Every structure is written in C-alpha cells, then in structure tokens.
Amino acid sequence: MKVNFDRLHDILVELDGKSRNEQELSEIFNSLPEHVKNIAYQWSGSDTVFGDEAYSYLLKKMEHNHAE
C-alpha cells in the first residue's frame, strides 16, 4: 500500500531541518513502530493522529540519539 509521505517529510524538516527524498522517507516510515504505520495505512499518511504519533516517536528517537 502506497502512503503519502508529505506529513512525514514536514515532521522531519521541522525536527532537524533536513529534506529527504522518497527512498529516505520510505526507509524512515518503515522504521516506525507498527501501530504508527497502521494509522497511516488505515487513515492516510496525512492524518493528524499519524502525524502526532510519528512526531512524538521521531522526537524521542532523536533526543535519545543526541544523548548518546
């Protein structure tokens, strides 16, 4: 199933200022927890709930990586 990555792209730009290509966005999407990906599959990748969940997960992941 094809997911629209526009919201994911915007989240990543907001978090670290970097733009990603379609392949990079696909890899990042596939690294998200299953429950977050399922929201995108069920409601779309532009859904607010997906965006909120993806943002929270990626923010925590980035904070954890910076702490190491």
C-alpha positions as CSV (number, residue, x, y, z in Angstrom):
1,M,0.0,0.0,0.0
2,K,1.3,3.4,-1.0
3,V,1.5,6.0,1.8
4,N,1.7,9.8,1.2
5,F,4.9,10.9,2.9
6,D,4.2,14.7,2.8
7,R,3.4,14.8,6.5
8,L,6.4,12.7,7.4
9,H,8.6,14.9,5.3
10,D,7.3,18.0,7.1
11,I,7.8,16.4,10.5
12,L,11.5,15.6,9.7
13,V,12.1,19.1,8.3
14,E,10.7,20.6,11.5
15,L,12.8,18.3,13.7
16,D,16.1,18.6,12.0
17,G,15.8,21.0,9.1
18,K,16.8,18.3,6.5
19,S,14.7,17.4,3.5
20,R,14.6,13.7,2.4
21,N,13.9,12.0,-0.9
22,E,11.2,9.4,-1.5
23,Q,13.6,6.5,-0.7
24,E,14.8,8.0,2.5
25,L,11.2,8.8,3.6
26,S,10.2,5.2,2.8
27,E,13.0,3.8,5.0
28,I,12.2,6.1,7.8
29,F,8.5,5.3,7.6
30,N,9.3,1.5,7.6
31,S,11.4,2.1,10.8
32,L,8.3,3.5,12.7
33,P,6.5,1.2,15.2
34,E,3.8,-0.9,13.7
35,H,1.0,0.9,15.5
36,V,2.1,4.2,14.0
37,K,2.4,2.7,10.5
38,N,-1.0,1.2,10.8
39,I,-2.6,4.6,11.5
40,A,-1.1,5.8,8.1
41,Y,-2.4,2.6,6.4
42,Q,-5.8,3.0,7.9
43,W,-6.3,6.8,7.7
44,S,-3.5,8.1,5.4
45,G,-0.1,9.5,5.9
46,S,-1.5,13.0,6.1
47,D,-3.8,12.1,9.1
48,T,-3.3,14.3,12.2
49,V,-3.1,11.3,14.5
50,F,-0.4,9.7,12.3
51,G,1.5,13.0,12.3
52,D,1.3,13.4,16.1
53,E,2.4,9.8,16.7
54,A,5.2,9.9,14.2
55,Y,6.4,13.3,15.6
56,S,6.4,12.0,19.1
57,Y,8.3,8.8,18.2
58,L,10.9,10.6,16.0
59,L,11.5,13.4,18.5
60,K,12.2,10.8,21.3
61,K,14.4,8.8,19.0
62,M,16.4,12.0,18.0
63,E,16.7,13.1,21.6
64,H,17.9,9.6,22.6
65,N,20.5,9.6,19.8
66,H,21.8,13.0,20.8
67,A,22.1,11.9,24.4
68,E,24.5,9.0,23.5
